[in-house]
């Protein structure tokens, strides 16, 4: 577990290798290949641009797919947590919560969760609004 206490201000996960090396290098590669195609049009240059685009798409799919799977797991975990913690009138409304709302609610402590769910349903809060209203942050250090 990290030494720094997780809060709304610092909960976003930056993966240094992806965000500051792989993504920029792959984007620069695509731009470089496009410049070469413009300067020296030939079938090989076209193919390298196609491969550079494929590499960029692959890079982002490799990042996005695990995040989507993780969101599905979080959604399942939070529905189970909500069904255990919410009083009956709210428990029957769990299916009304959107995925983004469930993902944001995971940071709320057990004590403040019922009131926050009620607010979320009444005001149709976005994930960022939910996170800003959390007073007792429940950290998630396992995010990909």
TIDRENZA-177813 format. One line per field, with one value per atom (N, C-alpha, C, O): residue number from 1; chain; atom name; y, z, x. Coordinates in steps of 0.02 Angstrom, whole numbers, plus 50000, padded with zeros to 5 digits. Atoms other than C-alpha are relative to their C-alpha. Layout:
resi <- [NUM,...]
chain <- [A,...]
name <- [CA,...]
yy <- [Y,...]
zz <- [Z,...]
xx <- [X,...]
# end
This chain:
resi <- [1,1,1,1,2,2,2,2,3,3,3,3,4,4,4,4,5,5,5,5,6,6,6,6,7,7,7,7,8,8,8,8,9,9,9,9,10,10,10,10,11,11,11,11,12,12,12,12,13,13,13,13,14,14,14,14,15,15,15,15,16,16,16,16,17,17,17,17,18,18,18,18,19,19,19,19,20,20,20,20,21,21,21,21,22,22,22,22,23,23,23,23,24,24,24,24,25,25,25,25,26,26,26,26,27,27,27,27,28,28,28,28,29,29,29,29,30,30,30,30,31,31,31,31,32,32,32,32,33,33,33,33,34,34,34,34,35,35,35,35,36,36,36,36,37,37,37,37,38,38,38,38,39,39,39,39,40,40,40,40,41,41,41,41,42,42,42,42,43,43,43,43,44,44,44,44,45,45,45,45,46,46,46,46,47,47,47,47,48,48,48,48,49,49,49,49,50,50,50,50,51,51,51,51,52,52,52,52,53,53,53,53,54,54,54,54,55,55,55,55,56,56,56,56,57,57,57,57,58,58,58,58,59,59,59,59,60,60,60,60,61,61,61,61,62,62,62,62,63,63,63,63,64,64,64,64,65,65,65,65,66,66,66,66,67,67,67,67,68,68,68,68,69,69,69,69,70,70,70,70,71,71,71,71,72,72,72,72,73,73,73,73,74,74,74,74,75,75,75,75,76,76,76,76,77,77,77,77,78,78,78,78,79,79,79,79,80,80,80,80,81,81,81,81,82,82,82,82,83,83,83,83,84,84,84,84,85,85,85,85,86,86,86,86,87,87,87,87,88,88,88,88,89,89,89,89,90,90,90,90,91,91,91,91,92,92,92,92,93,93,93,93,94,94,94,94,95,95,95,95,96,96,96,96,97,97,97,97,98,98,98,98,99,99,99,99,100,100,100,100,101,101,101,101,102,102,102,102,103,103,103,103,104,104,104,104,105,105,105,105,106,106,106,106,107,107,107,107,108,108,108,108,109,109,109,109,110,110,110,110,111,111,111,111,112,112,112,112,113,113,113,113,114,114,114,114,115,115,115,115,116,116,116,116,117,117,117,117,118,118,118,118,119,119,119,119,120,120,120,120,121,121,121,121,122,122,122,122,123,123,123,123,124,124,124,124,125,125,125,125,126,126,126,126,127,127,127,127,128,128,128,128,129,129,129,129,130,130,130,130,131,131,131,131,132,132,132,132,133,133,133,133,134,134,134,134,135,135,135,135,136,136,136,136,137,137,137,137,138,138,138,138,139,139,139,139,140,140,140,140,141,141,141,141,142,142,142,142,143,143,143,143,144,144,144,144]
chain <- [A,A,A,A,A,A,A,A,A,A,A,A,A,A,A,A,A,A,A,A,A,A,A,A,A,A,A,A,A,A,A,A,A,A,A,A,A,A,A,A,A,A,A,A,A,A,A,A,A,A,A,A,A,A,A,A,A,A,A,A,A,A,A,A,A,A,A,A,A,A,A,A,A,A,A,A,A,A,A,A,A,A,A,A,A,A,A,A,A,A,A,A,A,A,A,A,A,A,A,A,A,A,A,A,A,A,A,A,A,A,A,A,A,A,A,A,A,A,A,A,A,A,A,A,A,A,A,A,A,A,A,A,A,A,A,A,A,A,A,A,A,A,A,A,A,A,A,A,A,A,A,A,A,A,A,A,A,A,A,A,A,A,A,A,A,A,A,A,A,A,A,A,A,A,A,A,A,A,A,A,A,A,A,A,A,A,A,A,A,A,A,A,A,A,A,A,A,A,A,A,A,A,A,A,A,A,A,A,A,A,A,A,A,A,A,A,A,A,A,A,A,A,A,A,A,A,A,A,A,A,A,A,A,A,A,A,A,A,A,A,A,A,A,A,A,A,A,A,A,A,A,A,A,A,A,A,A,A,A,A,A,A,A,A,A,A,A,A,A,A,A,A,A,A,A,A,A,A,A,A,A,A,A,A,A,A,A,A,A,A,A,A,A,A,A,A,A,A,A,A,A,A,A,A,A,A,A,A,A,A,A,A,A,A,A,A,A,A,A,A,A,A,A,A,A,A,A,A,A,A,A,A,A,A,A,A,A,A,A,A,A,A,A,A,A,A,A,A,A,A,A,A,A,A,A,A,A,A,A,A,A,A,A,A,A,A,A,A,A,A,A,A,A,A,A,A,A,A,A,A,A,A,A,A,A,A,A,A,A,A,A,A,A,A,A,A,A,A,A,A,A,A,A,A,A,A,A,A,A,A,A,A,A,A,A,A,A,A,A,A,A,A,A,A,A,A,A,A,A,A,A,A,A,A,A,A,A,A,A,A,A,A,A,A,A,A,A,A,A,A,A,A,A,A,A,A,A,A,A,A,A,A,A,A,A,A,A,A,A,A,A,A,A,A,A,A,A,A,A,A,A,A,A,A,A,A,A,A,A,A,A,A,A,A,A,A,A,A,A,A,A,A,A,A,A,A,A,A,A,A,A,A,A,A,A,A,A,A,A,A,A,A,A,A,A,A,A,A,A,A,A,A,A,A,A,A,A,A,A,A,A,A,A,A,A,A,A,A,A,A,A,A,A,A,A,A,A,A,A,A,A,A,A,A,A,A,A,A,A,A,A,A,A,A,A,A]
name <- [N,CA,C,O,N,CA,C,O,N,CA,C,O,N,CA,C,O,N,CA,C,O,N,CA,C,O,N,CA,C,O,N,CA,C,O,N,CA,C,O,N,CA,C,O,N,CA,C,O,N,CA,C,O,N,CA,C,O,N,CA,C,O,N,CA,C,O,N,CA,C,O,N,CA,C,O,N,CA,C,O,N,CA,C,O,N,CA,C,O,N,CA,C,O,N,CA,C,O,N,CA,C,O,N,CA,C,O,N,CA,C,O,N,CA,C,O,N,CA,C,O,N,CA,C,O,N,CA,C,O,N,CA,C,O,N,CA,C,O,N,CA,C,O,N,CA,C,O,N,CA,C,O,N,CA,C,O,N,CA,C,O,N,CA,C,O,N,CA,C,O,N,CA,C,O,N,CA,C,O,N,CA,C,O,N,CA,C,O,N,CA,C,O,N,CA,C,O,N,CA,C,O,N,CA,C,O,N,CA,C,O,N,CA,C,O,N,CA,C,O,N,CA,C,O,N,CA,C,O,N,CA,C,O,N,CA,C,O,N,CA,C,O,N,CA,C,O,N,CA,C,O,N,CA,C,O,N,CA,C,O,N,CA,C,O,N,CA,C,O,N,CA,C,O,N,CA,C,O,N,CA,C,O,N,CA,C,O,N,CA,C,O,N,CA,C,O,N,CA,C,O,N,CA,C,O,N,CA,C,O,N,CA,C,O,N,CA,C,O,N,CA,C,O,N,CA,C,O,N,CA,C,O,N,CA,C,O,N,CA,C,O,N,CA,C,O,N,CA,C,O,N,CA,C,O,N,CA,C,O,N,CA,C,O,N,CA,C,O,N,CA,C,O,N,CA,C,O,N,CA,C,O,N,CA,C,O,N,CA,C,O,N,CA,C,O,N,CA,C,O,N,CA,C,O,N,CA,C,O,N,CA,C,O,N,CA,C,O,N,CA,C,O,N,CA,C,O,N,CA,C,O,N,CA,C,O,N,CA,C,O,N,CA,C,O,N,CA,C,O,N,CA,C,O,N,CA,C,O,N,CA,C,O,N,CA,C,O,N,CA,C,O,N,CA,C,O,N,CA,C,O,N,CA,C,O,N,CA,C,O,N,CA,C,O,N,CA,C,O,N,CA,C,O,N,CA,C,O,N,CA,C,O,N,CA,C,O,N,CA,C,O,N,CA,C,O,N,CA,C,O,N,CA,C,O,N,CA,C,O,N,CA,C,O,N,CA,C,O,N,CA,C,O,N,CA,C,O,N,CA,C,O,N,CA,C,O,N,CA,C,O,N,CA,C,O,N,CA,C,O,N,CA,C,O,N,CA,C,O,N,CA,C,O,N,CA,C,O,N,CA,C,O,N,CA,C,O,N,CA,C,O,N,CA,C,O,N,CA,C,O,N,CA,C,O,N,CA,C,O,N,CA,C,O,N,CA,C,O,N,CA,C,O,N,CA,C,O]
yy <- [49941,50000,50062,50065,49938,50174,50036,50029,49961,50289,50058,50078,49940,50434,49981,49934,50012,50438,50020,50076,49985,50429,50046,50037,49952,50573,50013,49986,49981,50646,50035,50024,49961,50760,49957,49976,50040,50618,49928,49886,50069,50463,49976,49916,50019,50466,49965,49990,50040,50334,50018,50013,49987,50386,49943,49931,50053,50242,50031,50043,49961,50326,49971,50008,50030,50202,50010,50026,49992,50210,50074,50091,49930,50396,50043,50090,49956,50468,49969,50001,50031,50342,49967,49989,50038,50219,50041,50041,49960,50336,50055,50059,49948,50483,49971,49997,50029,50372,49972,49980,50029,50283,50055,50048,49944,50448,50034,50050,49970,50522,49954,49978,50047,50364,50008,50009,49990,50387,50065,50065,49936,50570,49996,50021,50008,50526,49960,49978,50041,50391,50038,50028,49959,50513,50050,50060,49953,50640,49964,49990,50038,50506,49982,49984,50016,50456,50061,50055,49938,50637,50017,50036,49982,50665,49949,49968,50053,50497,49949,49894,50046,50419,49936,49938,50065,50234,49948,49962,50051,50071,49982,49970,50016,50037,50055,50040,49945,50209,49997,50010,50008,50179,49944,49952,50056,50012,50019,49998,49981,50089,50046,50044,49958,50219,49955,49965,50046,50079,49963,49955,50036,49983,50046,50024,49952,50139,50014,50019,49991,50167,49938,49943,50063,49983,49996,49975,50002,49997,50048,50031,49951,50153,49974,49980,50028,50070,49943,49938,50055,49914,50025,49998,49972,50018,50023,50008,49975,50101,49944,49947,50056,49939,49960,49937,50035,49857,50038,50007,49960,49999,50000,49995,49991,50014,49935,49936,50062,49830,49980,49963,50016,49796,50049,50029,49951,49957,49984,49990,50017,49903,49938,49935,50061,49731,50019,49995,49979,49813,50038,50029,49964,49929,49951,49962,50051,49776,49965,49952,50032,49694,50048,50028,49950,49855,50006,50010,49996,49866,49942,49953,50059,49690,50006,49994,49992,49722,50051,50041,49947,49883,49981,49999,50023,49805,49954,49957,50045,49670,50040,50028,49957,49801,50040,50044,49960,49910,49957,49978,50043,49764,49980,49965,50015,49729,50061,50054,49940,49909,50045,50082,49953,49997,49974,49914,50021,49996,49981,50000,50029,49912,50050,50035,49955,50064,50017,50021,49984,50106,49938,49941,50062,49926,49982,49957,50016,49903,50047,50033,49951,50054,49992,50032,50011,49986,49995,50023,50005,49941,50067,50072,49934,50126,50035,50082,49968,50170,49979,49921,50013,50186,49975,49982,50027,50105,50052,50039,49947,50269,50021,50038,49983,50306,49946,49961,50055,50134,50002,49990,49996,50154,50056,50048,49944,50322,49986,50006,50014,50259,49954,49950,50046,50131,50037,50006,49962,50272,50023,50047,49976,50312,49949,49889,50045,50242,49968,49993,50035,50121,50044,50040,49957,50251,50052,50065,49947,50386,49974,50013,50028,50268,50007,50030,49995,50263,50071,50080,49931,50453,50022,50057,49982,50471,49966,49996,50035,50341,50035,50044,49964,50432,50065,50082,49937,50597,49987,50023,50017,50514,49985,50008,50018,50443,50060,50069,49941,50603,50052,50084,49946,50719,49975,50015,50030,50599,50025,50050,49975,50643,49963,49903,50031,50612,49972,49989,50030,50511,50050,50043,49950,50663,50038,50056,49966,50748,49956,49981,50047,50593,50001,50006,50002,50586,50064,50061,49936,50771,50004,50041,49997,50741,49951,49953,50049,50600,50034,50068,49970,50654,49952,49973,50050,50492,49953,49904,50035,50426,49929,49917,50071,50237,49986,49981,50003,50215,49936,49883,50057,50099,50003,50040,50000,50064,49948,49943,50055,49918,50020,49978,49978,50021,49990,50006,50012,49974,50067,50068]
zz <- [50000,50000,50000,50037,50003,49957,50068,50109,49938,50096,50003,50057,50003,50038,50006,49972,49991,50095,49937,49912,50062,49944,50016,50065,49994,49922,49930,49881,50065,49783,49958,49897,50036,49737,49969,49919,50025,49710,49980,49974,50012,49670,49928,49915,50070,49481,49992,50016,50008,49432,49934,49880,50058,49313,49995,50042,50011,49241,49958,49898,50031,49200,49934,49886,50062,49069,49943,49887,50052,48974,49981,49922,50013,48991,49975,49936,50016,48972,49956,49939,50046,48864,49941,49884,50054,48764,49957,49896,50040,48712,49959,49899,50040,48662,49944,49888,50051,48570,49942,49884,50052,48476,49957,49896,50037,48427,49956,49898,50039,48373,49941,49887,50054,48271,49943,49884,50052,48179,49962,49901,50033,48144,49954,49898,50040,48083,49937,49883,50058,47968,49949,49888,50045,47896,49962,49902,50032,47862,49946,49891,50050,47773,49940,49883,50055,47670,49955,49894,50039,47616,49960,49902,50034,47574,49947,49894,50045,47489,49991,50018,50008,47435,49963,49908,50031,47399,50040,50096,49965,47447,50069,50115,49934,47591,50051,50109,49955,47666,50020,50077,49984,47654,50052,50100,49954,47741,50070,50120,49933,47883,50036,50097,49969,47912,50026,50082,49978,47920,50063,50110,49941,48043,50061,50117,49945,48148,50030,50091,49976,48159,50039,50093,49966,48205,50068,50117,49937,48340,50051,50110,49956,48413,50025,50084,49980,48413,50050,50101,49956,48493,50070,50120,49937,48628,50042,50102,49962,48678,50018,50071,49982,48672,50059,50102,49945,48786,50066,50119,49939,48909,50018,50076,49988,48889,50022,50068,49984,48897,50074,50104,49929,49072,50044,50094,49962,49134,49997,50047,50008,49065,50042,50075,49960,49146,50074,50113,49930,49309,50020,50076,49985,49301,50010,50053,49993,49279,50068,50100,49935,49433,50056,50104,49949,49533,50004,50058,50001,49478,50039,50078,49964,49542,50075,50115,49929,49705,50035,50090,49969,49737,50006,50055,49993,49702,50059,50095,49941,49830,50064,50113,49941,49953,50015,50073,49990,49926,50026,50069,49978,49948,50073,50107,49929,50117,50045,50103,49958,50178,49996,50043,50008,50111,50032,50034,49976,50193,49940,49883,50054,50092,49948,49889,50055,50003,49950,49890,50046,49931,49966,49909,50028,49903,49935,49888,50061,49774,49942,49885,50053,49678,49975,49933,50021,49656,49924,49895,50073,49473,49963,49905,50032,49437,49996,49958,50001,49472,49938,49921,50060,49317,50020,50078,49986,49303,50028,50077,49975,49326,50072,50110,49932,49483,50049,50103,49957,49556,50009,50064,49996,49515,50047,50085,49955,49605,50072,50118,49933,49755,50039,50100,49965,49795,50048,50094,49956,49877,50064,50110,49942,50003,50057,50046,49941,50179,50009,49984,49988,50237,50035,50022,49962,50355,49957,49967,50040,50225,49935,49899,50064,50082,49991,49937,50012,50109,49982,49936,50015,50112,49931,49895,50064,49962,49942,49889,50052,49862,49991,49934,50004,49904,49961,49919,50036,49845,49926,49883,50069,49688,49960,49903,50035,49641,49992,49940,50003,49681,49951,49916,50040,49589,49936,49898,50058,49457,49994,49941,49996,49509,49952,49940,50040,49396,50047,50107,49959,49458,50036,50095,49969,49489,50055,50106,49948,49587,50062,50119,49944,49694,50040,50101,49966,49733,50040,50094,49965,49782,50064,50110,49940,49910,50055,50110,49951,49999,50053,50038,49945,50170,50029,50047,49972,50231,49943,49929,50060,50082,50015,50062,49996,50063,49941,49884,50055,49960,49958,49983,50046,49810,49968,49920,50025,49782,49946,49919,50048,49663,49930,49885,50067,49514,49950,49965,50052,49353,49971,49926]
xx <- [50042,50000,50044,50094,49961,50067,50001,49956,49993,50127,49952,49930,50042,50019,49926,49904,50071,49837,49963,49972,50037,49721,49941,49905,50055,49597,49972,49997,50026,49491,50053,50058,49949,49636,50055,50085,49944,49760,49980,50024,50021,49655,50010,50008,49992,49683,50068,50119,49939,49810,50035,50005,49958,49949,50050,50089,49950,50048,50055,50046,49947,50212,50024,50034,49975,50271,49951,49971,50050,50107,49991,49996,50018,50067,50059,50048,49945,50242,50054,50103,49953,50334,49964,49971,50032,50228,49954,49960,50048,50088,50036,50024,49967,50200,50044,50043,49956,50326,49958,49977,50042,50186,49968,49962,50030,50103,50054,50041,49945,50271,50019,50035,49985,50304,49950,49969,50051,50139,50012,50009,49987,50177,50061,50060,49939,50351,49986,50010,50016,50282,49957,49965,50041,50155,50044,50036,49953,50293,50040,50049,49962,50395,49957,49981,50045,50244,49990,49989,50010,50216,50063,50058,49937,50400,50020,50046,49978,50430,49943,49946,50057,50264,50020,50047,49988,50282,49961,49938,50040,50195,50027,49987,49972,50315,49982,49967,50017,50281,49926,49909,50072,50093,49992,49955,50005,50116,50024,49994,49975,50219,49951,49946,50052,50082,49944,49920,50053,49952,50022,49983,49975,50061,50007,49995,49995,50091,49931,49924,50068,49903,49978,49948,50018,49878,50034,50002,49964,50010,49969,49963,50032,49928,49933,49917,50065,49756,50011,49976,49984,49831,50020,49998,49977,49915,49940,49937,50057,49751,49951,49920,50043,49652,50029,49993,49967,49780,49989,49987,50013,49749,49925,49908,50071,49560,49966,49924,50034,49509,50006,49955,49997,49577,49960,49931,50039,49497,49925,49890,50071,49327,49983,49931,50011,49343,50000,49959,49998,49393,49937,49913,50062,49242,49942,49900,50053,49130,50006,49955,49990,49207,49981,49948,50018,49190,49924,49896,50073,49007,49969,49923,50025,48976,50014,49969,49982,49069,49956,49932,50039,48976,49926,49893,50069,48806,49992,49943,50002,48845,50007,49971,49990,48907,49937,49916,50061,48754,49942,49904,50055,48635,50008,49958,49989,48715,49992,49974,49998,48722,49938,49924,50056,48567,49936,49924,50066,48396,49956,49970,50041,48258,49975,49981,50024,48183,50055,50042,49945,48354,50027,50049,49974,48407,49965,49996,50037,48270,50016,49999,49983,48337,50072,50094,49931,48515,50006,50053,49994,48481,49996,50016,50004,48448,50068,50076,49934,48630,50038,50041,49960,48738,50069,50091,49934,48908,50048,50082,49956,49001,49984,50029,50020,48901,50024,50049,49977,48940,50075,50101,49927,49124,50021,50068,49984,49126,49981,50016,50024,49028,50047,50043,49955,49164,50046,50072,49957,49263,49966,49999,50038,49125,50005,50003,49999,49137,49931,49881,50063,49004,49949,49889,50045,48932,49964,49905,50030,48902,49968,49936,50025,48853,49925,49904,50072,48663,49977,49938,50020,48645,50026,49991,49970,48760,49962,49953,50039,48662,49933,49910,50063,48501,50008,49967,49985,48577,50013,49988,49983,48645,49938,49931,50062,48476,49954,49922,50045,48381,50025,49985,49973,48499,50036,50063,49966,48569,50072,50092,49932,48747,50047,50039,49947,48896,50053,50054,49948,49044,50044,50058,49957,49152,49964,49994,50038,49013,49993,49995,50006,48991,50066,50065,49935,49177,50013,50042,49989,49180,49960,49978,50043,49042,50021,49994,49979,49131,50043,50092,49964,49190,50053,50108,49955,49270,50021,49987,49977,49370,50022,50061,49982,49385,50047,50023,49953,49544,49995,49974,49995,49562,50069,50080,49931,49746,50010,50066,49993,49712,49983,49988,50020,49654,50057,50114,49950,49744,50023,50065]
# end
